[in-house]
Amino acid sequence: MNKEFVILCIGDVVGQEAARLLCARLEGLKSEYGADMAIVNAENAAEGNGLDRATAEEIEASGADVITTGNHVWQKRDLRQFLDGNSDILRPANYRAELAGRGWGIYEIHGVRVLVFNMAGTVYMNPLACPFETSDRILETACGKYDVSVLDFHAEATSEKIALANYLDGRVSVVFGTHTHVQTADERILPKGTGYITDLGMTGPLDSVLGVETARIIEYLKNHIPVRFETAKGNIRLNGAVFRIDTGTGKTLSVKRICIEI
């Protein structure tokens, strides 16, 4: 029997204050939106940037079913060692296979099997394996083992995000973008049923430049000399989206973009 499955997807968590506030609110937000599952991109949730083991464990304990990451996943050494033993934290699948961790997993929640995979873009970013071909391989390997599928595409170029989403349209339930820290207003359902948004946005300080103290970024952009980036404080906003999916067809029924103060 078909049923609706609701996934709360939360954009890049930036800094310890944002991580702490998210942890305090996550279970309540899942209840408020009727979410069966929460996916949180937390690649910048630790002090400085990157993600450390302690912060990852706190986010997991607060109600995150899966943590996705991106190009900063390798910043903290203790997380690298933690990745191999924790299937709920994903790193981009198109990094070399011999590196720590995994890029995808299948998670059973309320009797629904959910394939979640993480991918990094290659336009204006690292020269990794092709995200199109890597997506094809994951879907082929996991074929018949899941009911719903979700991709976090951590990429710089909007064109690359939109292109991959359309390439996967009808084959993946949800494609959402992360990395640029600015929420886009293009949430929609693609022609063949894939729910999509180019970027979920940032869960971090609104009065900042992408989460960093504004004055530091202005100094850097004006003078082009090294500057110590520090996470801004206060006025934390949570950006993300809620996807309602038909488990029988694997297609998205609705997409709701969210932006709230926490």
SERO-44686 format. One line per 4 residues: number of its first residue (from 1); their letters; for each residue x, y, z of N, C-alpha, C. Coordinates in nm, 2 decimals. Layout:
N
NUM) a) X/Y/Z/X/Y/Z/X/Y/Z | ...
//
This chain:
262
1) mnke) 0.08/-0.12/0.00/0.00/0.00/0.00/0.09/0.13/0.00 | 0.06/0.22/-0.09/0.14/0.34/-0.10/0.11/0.43/0.02 | 0.21/0.50/0.06/0.19/0.60/0.16/0.29/0.71/0.14 | 0.26/0.82/0.21/0.35/0.94/0.20/0.46/0.93/0.30
5) fvil) 0.58/0.96/0.25/0.70/0.97/0.34/0.76/1.11/0.33 | 0.78/1.17/0.45/0.82/1.31/0.46/0.96/1.32/0.50 | 1.04/1.39/0.43/1.18/1.41/0.46/1.21/1.56/0.49 | 1.27/1.59/0.60/1.32/1.73/0.63/1.46/1.73/0.60
9) cigd) 1.50/1.82/0.51/1.64/1.83/0.46/1.69/1.97/0.51 | 1.80/1.97/0.58/1.85/2.10/0.64/1.98/2.14/0.58 | 1.99/2.26/0.54/2.11/2.31/0.47/2.23/2.33/0.56 | 2.34/2.35/0.50/2.48/2.35/0.56/2.48/2.42/0.70
13) vvgq) 2.51/2.34/0.80/2.52/2.40/0.94/2.65/2.46/0.95 | 2.65/2.59/0.99/2.78/2.67/1.00/2.80/2.71/1.14 | 2.90/2.65/1.20/2.95/2.70/1.33/2.88/2.62/1.45 | 2.95/2.63/1.57/2.90/2.56/1.69/2.77/2.62/1.74
17) eaar) 2.75/2.75/1.73/2.63/2.80/1.78/2.51/2.75/1.71 | 2.52/2.75/1.57/2.41/2.70/1.49/2.39/2.55/1.52 | 2.50/2.47/1.53/2.48/2.33/1.56/2.41/2.31/1.70 | 2.44/2.39/1.80/2.38/2.38/1.93/2.23/2.41/1.92
21) llca) 2.20/2.51/1.85/2.06/2.55/1.84/1.98/2.45/1.76 | 2.04/2.40/1.65/1.97/2.30/1.57/1.95/2.17/1.66 | 2.04/2.13/1.73/2.02/2.01/1.82/1.91/2.03/1.91 | 1.89/2.15/1.97/1.78/2.18/2.06/1.65/2.18/2.00
25) rleg) 1.64/2.20/1.86/1.51/2.22/1.80/1.48/2.10/1.70 | 1.57/2.02/1.67/1.55/1.93/1.56/1.43/1.83/1.58 | 1.42/1.77/1.70/1.31/1.68/1.72/1.17/1.75/1.71 | 1.17/1.87/1.76/1.05/1.95/1.75/1.01/1.99/1.61
29) lkse) 1.11/2.02/1.53/1.09/2.05/1.39/1.04/1.93/1.31 | 1.10/1.81/1.34/1.05/1.69/1.27/0.90/1.67/1.30 | 0.86/1.69/1.43/0.72/1.68/1.47/0.64/1.78/1.40 | 0.68/1.91/1.40/0.61/2.02/1.34/0.58/1.99/1.19
33) ygad) 0.68/1.94/1.12/0.66/1.92/0.98/0.61/1.78/0.94 | 0.59/1.70/1.04/0.55/1.56/1.02/0.65/1.48/0.95 | 0.78/1.51/0.98/0.89/1.44/0.90/0.91/1.30/0.96 | 0.92/1.21/0.87/0.97/1.07/0.91/1.12/1.06/0.92
37) maiv) 1.19/1.15/0.85/1.33/1.14/0.84/1.39/1.28/0.83 | 1.51/1.30/0.89/1.58/1.43/0.88/1.72/1.40/0.82 | 1.76/1.48/0.72/1.89/1.47/0.66/1.95/1.61/0.68 | 2.07/1.61/0.74/2.14/1.74/0.78/2.27/1.74/0.71
41) naen) 2.30/1.85/0.63/2.43/1.87/0.59/2.51/1.95/0.69 | 2.61/1.89/0.75/2.68/1.94/0.86/2.83/1.96/0.84 | 2.87/1.98/0.72/3.02/1.98/0.69/3.09/2.10/0.75 | 3.03/2.20/0.79/3.09/2.32/0.85/3.04/2.34/1.00
45) aaeg) 3.00/2.24/1.06/2.93/2.26/1.20/3.04/2.27/1.31 | 3.16/2.23/1.28/3.26/2.24/1.39/3.32/2.38/1.40 | 3.40/2.40/1.50/3.47/2.53/1.52/3.56/2.55/1.40 | 3.57/2.66/1.34/3.65/2.69/1.22/3.57/2.64/1.10
49) ngld) 3.61/2.53/1.04/3.52/2.47/0.94/3.54/2.32/0.95 | 3.47/2.25/0.87/3.47/2.10/0.88/3.37/2.05/0.98 | 3.38/1.92/1.01/3.29/1.86/1.11/3.38/1.77/1.19 | 3.37/1.78/1.33/3.44/1.69/1.42/3.35/1.58/1.47
53) rata) 3.41/1.48/1.53/3.33/1.37/1.58/3.23/1.41/1.69 | 3.27/1.49/1.78/3.18/1.53/1.89/3.05/1.60/1.84 | 3.07/1.69/1.74/2.96/1.76/1.69/2.87/1.67/1.61 | 2.93/1.58/1.53/2.86/1.48/1.45/2.77/1.40/1.54
57) eeie) 2.83/1.35/1.65/2.75/1.27/1.75/2.64/1.34/1.81 | 2.66/1.47/1.84/2.55/1.55/1.90/2.44/1.57/1.80 | 2.47/1.59/1.67/2.36/1.61/1.57/2.29/1.48/1.55 | 2.36/1.37/1.55/2.29/1.24/1.54/2.20/1.22/1.65
61) asga) 2.25/1.24/1.77/2.17/1.22/1.89/2.04/1.31/1.90 | 2.05/1.42/1.83/1.94/1.52/1.84/1.82/1.48/1.74 | 1.85/1.38/1.66/1.74/1.34/1.57/1.77/1.34/1.42 | 1.90/1.37/1.38/1.94/1.35/1.24/1.95/1.21/1.21
65) dvit) 1.88/1.16/1.10/1.89/1.02/1.06/2.02/1.00/0.98 | 2.05/1.10/0.90/2.17/1.09/0.81/2.23/1.23/0.81 | 2.37/1.23/0.82/2.44/1.36/0.81/2.52/1.35/0.67 | 2.50/1.45/0.59/2.58/1.46/0.47/2.68/1.57/0.48
69) tgnh) 2.78/1.56/0.39/2.89/1.66/0.40/2.93/1.71/0.26 | 3.06/1.74/0.25/3.10/1.80/0.12/3.25/1.81/0.12 | 3.30/1.91/0.05/3.45/1.92/0.03/3.53/1.95/0.16 | 3.46/1.99/0.27/3.54/2.02/0.39/3.53/1.90/0.49
73) vwqk) 3.49/1.79/0.44/3.47/1.67/0.52/3.60/1.62/0.58 | 3.71/1.65/0.51/3.84/1.60/0.55/3.92/1.69/0.65 | 3.86/1.80/0.69/3.93/1.90/0.77/3.97/1.85/0.91 | 3.88/1.78/0.97/3.91/1.73/1.11/3.95/1.59/1.11
77) rdlr) 4.07/1.57/1.16/4.13/1.43/1.16/4.05/1.33/1.23 | 3.99/1.37/1.35/3.91/1.27/1.42/3.79/1.23/1.35 | 3.73/1.31/1.26/3.62/1.26/1.19/3.66/1.16/1.08 | 3.77/1.18/1.02/3.82/1.09/0.92/3.82/0.95/0.98
81) qfld) 3.87/0.94/1.10/3.88/0.80/1.17/3.74/0.75/1.20 | 3.65/0.84/1.22/3.51/0.80/1.27/3.43/0.76/1.15 | 3.46/0.81/1.03/3.37/0.78/0.91/3.36/0.63/0.88 | 3.47/0.56/0.89/3.46/0.42/0.86/3.37/0.34/0.94
85) gnsd) 3.35/0.38/1.07/3.27/0.30/1.16/3.13/0.35/1.17 | 3.09/0.46/1.10/2.96/0.52/1.11/2.89/0.53/0.98 | 2.79/0.45/0.96/2.72/0.45/0.83/2.62/0.56/0.81 | 2.60/0.64/0.92/2.50/0.75/0.91/2.56/0.88/0.87
89) ilrp) 2.69/0.88/0.86/2.76/1.00/0.81/2.82/0.97/0.67 | 2.78/1.05/0.57/2.82/1.03/0.44/2.92/1.13/0.39 | 3.01/1.09/0.31/3.10/1.19/0.24/3.07/1.17/0.09 | 3.11/1.27/0.01/3.08/1.26/-0.13/3.13/1.13/-0.19
93) anyr) 3.04/1.07/-0.27/3.07/0.93/-0.32/3.18/0.94/-0.43 | 3.20/1.06/-0.49/3.29/1.06/-0.61/3.43/1.10/-0.57 | 3.46/1.10/-0.43/3.60/1.09/-0.39/3.65/0.95/-0.41 | 3.78/0.93/-0.41/3.84/0.80/-0.44/3.79/0.69/-0.33
97) aela) 3.76/0.57/-0.38/3.70/0.47/-0.30/3.78/0.43/-0.18 | 3.91/0.44/-0.19/4.00/0.40/-0.08/4.00/0.50/0.04 | 3.95/0.61/0.02/3.94/0.71/0.13/3.84/0.66/0.24 | 3.85/0.72/0.35/3.76/0.68/0.46/3.62/0.71/0.43
101) grgw) 3.53/0.63/0.49/3.39/0.65/0.48/3.32/0.60/0.36 | 3.19/0.64/0.34/3.11/0.59/0.23/3.03/0.70/0.18 | 2.99/0.69/0.05/2.92/0.80/-0.01/2.77/0.77/-0.02 | 2.72/0.66/0.02/2.58/0.63/0.01/2.54/0.52/0.11
105) giye) 2.41/0.51/0.14/2.36/0.41/0.23/2.21/0.40/0.21 | 2.16/0.28/0.26/2.02/0.26/0.26/1.97/0.25/0.40 | 1.87/0.33/0.44/1.82/0.34/0.57/1.68/0.30/0.58 | 1.64/0.21/0.67/1.50/0.17/0.68/1.43/0.25/0.79
109) ihgv) 1.33/0.32/0.76/1.26/0.41/0.86/1.11/0.39/0.84 | 1.05/0.34/0.95/0.90/0.32/0.94/0.86/0.23/0.83 | 0.95/0.13/0.80/0.93/0.03/0.70/0.96/0.08/0.56 | 1.01/0.20/0.54/1.04/0.25/0.41/1.20/0.25/0.40
113) rvlv) 1.24/0.19/0.28/1.39/0.19/0.26/1.43/0.31/0.18 | 1.52/0.39/0.24/1.56/0.52/0.18/1.70/0.51/0.14 | 1.73/0.53/0.01/1.87/0.54/-0.04/1.91/0.69/-0.03 | 2.01/0.72/0.04/2.07/0.85/0.04/2.21/0.85/-0.01
117) fnma) 2.24/0.94/-0.10/2.38/0.95/-0.15/2.42/1.09/-0.16 | 2.55/1.11/-0.15/2.61/1.24/-0.14/2.71/1.25/-0.25 | 2.71/1.37/-0.32/2.80/1.39/-0.43/2.86/1.53/-0.43 | 2.98/1.54/-0.48/3.04/1.68/-0.49/3.05/1.72/-0.63
121) gtvy) 3.03/1.85/-0.66/3.04/1.90/-0.79/3.19/1.91/-0.84 | 3.20/1.92/-0.97/3.34/1.93/-1.02/3.36/2.07/-1.10 | 3.26/2.15/-1.11/3.27/2.28/-1.18/3.32/2.38/-1.07 | 3.43/2.44/-1.09/3.49/2.54/-0.99/3.53/2.47/-0.86
125) mnpl) 3.54/2.34/-0.86/3.57/2.26/-0.74/3.68/2.16/-0.77 | 3.70/2.06/-0.68/3.80/1.96/-0.70/3.77/1.87/-0.83 | 3.88/1.83/-0.89/3.86/1.74/-1.01/3.83/1.60/-0.97 | 3.71/1.57/-0.92/3.68/1.44/-0.87/3.62/1.36/-0.99
129) acpf) 3.58/1.23/-0.95/3.51/1.15/-1.05/3.38/1.21/-1.10 | 3.34/1.18/-1.22/3.22/1.24/-1.27/3.09/1.21/-1.19 | 3.02/1.32/-1.14/2.90/1.29/-1.06/2.79/1.22/-1.14 | 2.78/1.24/-1.27/2.68/1.18/-1.35/2.70/1.03/-1.35
133) etsd) 2.83/0.99/-1.38/2.86/0.85/-1.39/2.86/0.78/-1.25 | 2.90/0.85/-1.15/2.90/0.80/-1.02/2.76/0.77/-0.97 | 2.67/0.87/-1.00/2.52/0.85/-0.97/2.47/0.72/-1.04 | 2.50/0.71/-1.16/2.45/0.59/-1.24/2.50/0.46/-1.17
137) rile) 2.62/0.46/-1.13/2.68/0.33/-1.07/2.61/0.30/-0.93 | 2.58/0.41/-0.85/2.52/0.39/-0.73/2.37/0.33/-0.75 | 2.30/0.40/-0.84/2.16/0.35/-0.87/2.16/0.21/-0.92 | 2.26/0.18/-1.00/2.26/0.04/-1.05/2.29/-0.06/-0.94
141) tacg) 2.39/-0.03/-0.86/2.42/-0.12/-0.75/2.31/-0.14/-0.65 | 2.23/-0.03/-0.62/2.13/-0.03/-0.52/1.99/-0.07/-0.58 | 1.99/-0.10/-0.71/1.86/-0.12/-0.78/1.78/-0.23/-0.71 | 1.65/-0.20/-0.68/1.56/-0.30/-0.62/1.57/-0.31/-0.47
145) kydv) 1.66/-0.23/-0.41/1.68/-0.24/-0.26/1.62/-0.12/-0.19 | 1.56/-0.03/-0.25/1.51/0.09/-0.19/1.37/0.13/-0.25 | 1.30/0.22/-0.17/1.17/0.27/-0.21/1.18/0.42/-0.25 | 1.26/0.49/-0.18/1.28/0.63/-0.19/1.42/0.66/-0.21
149) svld) 1.46/0.76/-0.29/1.60/0.80/-0.30/1.62/0.95/-0.30 | 1.74/0.98/-0.23/1.77/1.13/-0.21/1.91/1.15/-0.24 | 1.94/1.26/-0.31/2.08/1.30/-0.34/2.10/1.44/-0.29 | 2.21/1.45/-0.21/2.27/1.58/-0.17/2.38/1.61/-0.26
153) fhae) 2.36/1.71/-0.35/2.47/1.74/-0.45/2.54/1.87/-0.40 | 2.66/1.85/-0.35/2.73/1.96/-0.29/2.82/2.03/-0.39 | 2.77/2.13/-0.45/2.83/2.19/-0.57/2.83/2.34/-0.58 | 2.92/2.40/-0.65/2.93/2.54/-0.66/2.84/2.60/-0.77
157) atse) 2.84/2.53/-0.89/2.78/2.59/-1.01/2.63/2.55/-1.01 | 2.54/2.65/-1.02/2.40/2.62/-1.03/2.37/2.54/-1.15 | 2.44/2.57/-1.26/2.42/2.49/-1.39/2.44/2.34/-1.37 | 2.55/2.31/-1.29/2.58/2.17/-1.27/2.48/2.10/-1.19
161) kial) 2.42/2.17/-1.09/2.32/2.12/-1.00/2.19/2.09/-1.08 | 2.15/2.19/-1.16/2.03/2.17/-1.24/2.04/2.06/-1.35 | 2.16/2.06/-1.41/2.19/1.96/-1.51/2.18/1.82/-1.45 | 2.24/1.79/-1.34/2.24/1.66/-1.28/2.10/1.62/-1.23
165) anyl) 2.03/1.72/-1.18/1.89/1.69/-1.13/1.81/1.65/-1.25 | 1.82/1.71/-1.36/1.74/1.68/-1.48/1.79/1.54/-1.54 | 1.92/1.51/-1.53/1.97/1.39/-1.57/1.91/1.27/-1.49 | 1.89/1.30/-1.36/1.83/1.20/-1.27/1.68/1.20/-1.26
169) dgrv) 1.62/1.30/-1.33/1.47/1.31/-1.31/1.40/1.18/-1.34 | 1.31/1.15/-1.25/1.23/1.02/-1.26/1.31/0.90/-1.21 | 1.44/0.91/-1.19/1.51/0.80/-1.13/1.55/0.82/-0.99 | 1.54/0.94/-0.94/1.57/0.97/-0.80/1.45/1.05/-0.74
173) svvf) 1.41/1.03/-0.62/1.29/1.10/-0.56/1.32/1.24/-0.54 | 1.44/1.27/-0.48/1.47/1.41/-0.44/1.62/1.44/-0.48 | 1.64/1.56/-0.53/1.78/1.61/-0.55/1.78/1.75/-0.49 | 1.86/1.77/-0.39/1.88/1.91/-0.34/2.03/1.94/-0.34
177) gtht) 2.05/2.07/-0.36/2.19/2.12/-0.36/2.23/2.18/-0.23 | 2.36/2.17/-0.20/2.42/2.24/-0.09/2.55/2.30/-0.13 | 2.62/2.37/-0.04/2.75/2.43/-0.06/2.75/2.58/-0.07 | 2.66/2.64/-0.14/2.67/2.79/-0.16/2.62/2.87/-0.05
181) hvqt) 2.55/2.81/0.05/2.50/2.88/0.17/2.39/2.98/0.15 | 2.34/2.99/0.02/2.23/3.09/-0.01/2.11/3.01/-0.06 | 2.00/3.02/0.01/1.88/2.94/-0.03/1.83/3.00/-0.16 | 1.80/2.91/-0.25/1.74/2.94/-0.38/1.59/2.93/-0.37
185) ader) 1.52/3.01/-0.46/1.37/3.01/-0.46/1.31/2.93/-0.58 | 1.38/2.82/-0.61/1.34/2.75/-0.73/1.29/2.61/-0.70 | 1.24/2.59/-0.58/1.19/2.45/-0.54/1.08/2.41/-0.63 | 1.08/2.29/-0.68/0.98/2.25/-0.78/0.99/2.09/-0.79
189) ilpk) 0.89/2.04/-0.87/0.89/1.90/-0.91/0.92/1.90/-1.05 | 1.03/1.83/-1.09/1.07/1.82/-1.23/0.97/1.73/-1.31 | 0.97/1.74/-1.44/0.87/1.68/-1.52/0.84/1.53/-1.50 | 0.95/1.45/-1.46/0.93/1.31/-1.44/0.91/1.27/-1.29
193) gtgy) 0.90/1.38/-1.20/0.86/1.35/-1.06/0.97/1.36/-0.96 | 1.08/1.41/-0.99/1.19/1.44/-0.89/1.17/1.57/-0.83 | 1.17/1.57/-0.69/1.16/1.70/-0.62/1.30/1.76/-0.62 | 1.30/1.90/-0.63/1.43/1.96/-0.65/1.43/2.10/-0.59
197) itdl) 1.55/2.14/-0.54/1.59/2.28/-0.51/1.74/2.29/-0.53 | 1.78/2.40/-0.60/1.92/2.42/-0.63/2.01/2.43/-0.51 | 1.96/2.50/-0.41/2.04/2.51/-0.28/1.95/2.52/-0.16 | 1.96/2.44/-0.06/1.88/2.44/0.06/1.91/2.57/0.14
201) gmtg) 2.03/2.63/0.12/2.07/2.74/0.20/2.15/2.70/0.32 | 2.17/2.79/0.41/2.26/2.77/0.53/2.18/2.77/0.66 | 2.22/2.69/0.75/2.18/2.70/0.89/2.29/2.77/0.97 | 2.28/2.90/0.99/2.39/2.97/1.05/2.35/3.12/1.07
205) plds) 2.45/3.20/1.10/2.42/3.34/1.13/2.38/3.42/1.01 | 2.26/3.49/1.01/2.21/3.56/0.90/2.30/3.69/0.87 | 2.34/3.75/0.98/2.42/3.88/0.97/2.57/3.84/0.95 | 2.60/3.80/0.83/2.73/3.74/0.80/2.75/3.74/0.65
209) vlgv) 2.87/3.69/0.60/2.88/3.66/0.46/2.91/3.51/0.46 | 2.80/3.44/0.42/2.80/3.29/0.42/2.84/3.23/0.55 | 2.81/3.30/0.66/2.84/3.24/0.79/2.96/3.30/0.86 | 3.04/3.37/0.78/3.17/3.43/0.83/3.14/3.58/0.87
213) etar) 3.22/3.63/0.97/3.21/3.77/1.01/3.22/3.86/0.89 | 3.13/3.95/0.87/3.12/4.03/0.75/3.25/4.12/0.73 | 3.30/4.18/0.84/3.41/4.27/0.83/3.54/4.19/0.78 | 3.55/4.06/0.82/3.67/3.98/0.78/3.66/3.96/0.62
217) iiey) 3.54/3.93/0.57/3.53/3.90/0.43/3.55/4.03/0.35 | 3.50/4.14/0.40/3.52/4.26/0.32/3.67/4.30/0.32 | 3.74/4.28/0.43/3.88/4.31/0.44/3.95/4.22/0.33 | 3.92/4.09/0.33/3.98/4.00/0.24/3.95/4.04/0.09
221) lknh) 3.83/4.07/0.06/3.80/4.10/-0.08/3.85/4.24/-0.12 | 3.87/4.33/-0.03/3.93/4.46/-0.06/4.08/4.45/-0.08 | 4.14/4.38/0.01/4.29/4.39/0.01/4.36/4.27/-0.05 | 4.29/4.16/-0.07/4.34/4.04/-0.13/4.47/3.99/-0.05
225) ipvr) 4.46/3.99/0.08/4.56/3.94/0.17/4.50/3.84/0.26 | 4.58/3.74/0.32/4.52/3.64/0.41/4.45/3.70/0.53 | 4.34/3.66/0.56/4.26/3.70/0.68/4.21/3.58/0.75 | 4.21/3.59/0.88/4.15/3.48/0.96/4.00/3.48/0.96
229) feta) 3.93/3.38/0.90/3.79/3.38/0.90/3.73/3.33/1.03 | 3.64/3.40/1.08/3.57/3.36/1.21/3.42/3.36/1.19 | 3.36/3.26/1.24/3.21/3.24/1.23/3.14/3.36/1.30 | 3.05/3.42/1.24/2.97/3.52/1.30/2.88/3.47/1.41
233) kgni) 2.83/3.56/1.49/2.75/3.52/1.61/2.61/3.57/1.59 | 2.51/3.50/1.66/2.37/3.55/1.67/2.29/3.54/1.54 | 2.16/3.56/1.56/2.06/3.57/1.46/2.07/3.45/1.37 | 2.06/3.33/1.43/2.07/3.20/1.35/1.94/3.17/1.28
237) rlng) 1.96/3.15/1.15/1.84/3.11/1.07/1.87/2.96/1.01 | 1.76/2.89/1.02/1.76/2.75/0.96/1.70/2.75/0.82 | 1.77/2.71/0.73/1.72/2.70/0.59/1.72/2.55/0.55 | 1.61/2.52/0.48/1.60/2.38/0.43/1.47/2.36/0.35
241) avfr) 1.43/2.24/0.34/1.31/2.21/0.26/1.25/2.08/0.31 | 1.12/2.07/0.29/1.04/1.95/0.33/0.99/1.89/0.20 | 1.02/1.76/0.18/0.97/1.69/0.06/0.87/1.58/0.11 | 0.76/1.57/0.04/0.66/1.47/0.06/0.67/1.37/-0.06
245) idtg) 0.69/1.25/-0.03/0.72/1.15/-0.14/0.62/1.03/-0.14 | 0.57/0.99/-0.25/0.49/0.87/-0.26/0.58/0.75/-0.26 | 0.57/0.66/-0.16/0.66/0.55/-0.15/0.63/0.44/-0.26 | 0.51/0.44/-0.32/0.48/0.35/-0.42/0.55/0.38/-0.55
249) tgkt) 0.55/0.51/-0.59/0.61/0.55/-0.72/0.75/0.60/-0.70 | 0.78/0.64/-0.58/0.91/0.70/-0.55/0.92/0.85/-0.60 | 0.81/0.91/-0.63/0.81/1.04/-0.69/0.76/1.14/-0.58 | 0.81/1.26/-0.60/0.78/1.37/-0.50/0.64/1.42/-0.53
253) lsvk) 0.56/1.44/-0.42/0.43/1.50/-0.43/0.43/1.65/-0.40 | 0.52/1.70/-0.31/0.53/1.84/-0.29/0.66/1.87/-0.23 | 0.70/2.00/-0.25/0.83/2.05/-0.19/0.79/2.18/-0.12 | 0.83/2.20/0.00/0.81/2.32/0.08/0.94/2.37/0.13
257) rici) 0.98/2.49/0.08/1.10/2.56/0.13/1.08/2.62/0.27 | 1.18/2.61/0.36/1.16/2.67/0.49/1.28/2.76/0.53 | 1.25/2.86/0.60/1.35/2.95/0.65/1.30/3.00/0.78 | 1.36/2.96/0.90/1.30/3.00/1.03/1.42/3.04/1.12
261) ei) 1.39/3.13/1.21/1.48/3.17/1.31/1.48/3.07/1.43 | 1.60/3.02/1.47/1.61/2.92/1.58/1.69/2.98/1.69
//
